Amino acid sequence: MASEKQQLSMLSLACVLLMLVQEMSCLASTRSSSKMEVEALLKWKSKLDNKSHSTLSSWNGSSPCSWRGIICDSFGSVARLNLSHSAIGGTLQHLNFSHLPNLVVLELTNNSLFGNIPPGIGDLSKLTYINCRQNNFSRRIPTQLGSLRSLQTLVFNENKFNGPIPSSIGNMSSLRNLDLSSNQFVGSIPKEIGMLESLNILVLSTNDLTGSIPTTLGNLSTLQDLLLYGNQLSGPIPLEIGGMRSLTRLQLLGNNLTGPIPSSIGNLTNLSNLDLSRNMLSGPNPSSIGKLINLKSLSLFRNEMSGVLPTEMNNLTSLTILQLGANNFVGQLPPEI
């Protein structure tokens, strides 16, 4: 009996010692990580312009959790870096992303940052949110972005990025919001974007994209906003567009699209805004458009469409904006419009 008690006592002591060792190991690891984070952030600050040094005056010492724009997790590791609207200037070249292993949010909106996004950004495996809009970033976005499997939001609009959109973007399986608008991207829309089955918002407007709209976009059944306007896209609107049954906004205006509006457009019954103006679309307005009972705005002006407007348009009782000018329609509007 006494032997059993001794064994239990020894086992309990061993468990306590093991827990202490693990806790000490975790603490040592956290301290080491914190030191790396401090070194990485202070080195980056030292390479920014003089005005940035004033903005980041709190960035000194060895406790980054109290610095401007820094939020730490429960272990004291840097989890969020938010310097939006902070008037900082410089590049990201001297920010060692591999020394920020627990970063979840990177928010750099509306600053004077320039140059490229370093490939090292692919090391941020826990990152869920990136917003770098309204800066002067340029060159190509790195293919390493595709390594960010936890990323849910990627916003790079209103910069000067160029080159093609990398196909590796299709690997970002958690992505819900992708906005690359108002840049200088060229080439075609990667078909791999159709692999992003959790995507809710896709905005690629106001670039120099060419080629056709990928049929794979029809796989995006949860997509709510598809904005591709202001590019040089050509070819027909794919029949597969009818697969995007959650769409509320579809804006393809200002491209070089040709052919008829596919009848599958009638599947998009949640659509409230449809703008296909300023293209080279032809043929009649399909009768299936009458199924879009939630439509509030319909713009088809400045195309090459023809024929009589279908009476099914009488079903569009929510419509408040209708633009059909500069086409070749004949006859009268359906009486209920």
Secondary structure, DSSP 8 states (H G I E B T S, - for coil): -HHHHHHHHHHHHHHHHHHHHHHHHHHHHHHHHHHHHHHHHHHHHHHS-HHHHHHTTT--SS-GGGSTTEEE-TTS-EEEEE-TTS--EE-STT--GGG-TT--EEE--SSEEEE---GGGGG-TT--EEE--SSEEEE---GGGGG-TT--EEE--SSEEEE---GGGGG-TT--EEE--SSEEEE---GGGGG-TT--EEE--SSEEEE---GGGGG-TT--EEE--SSEEEE---GGGGG-TT-SEEE--SSEEEE---GGGGG-TT--EEE--SSEEEE---GGGGG-TT--EEE--SSEEEEE--GGGGG-TT--EEE--SSEEES---TT-
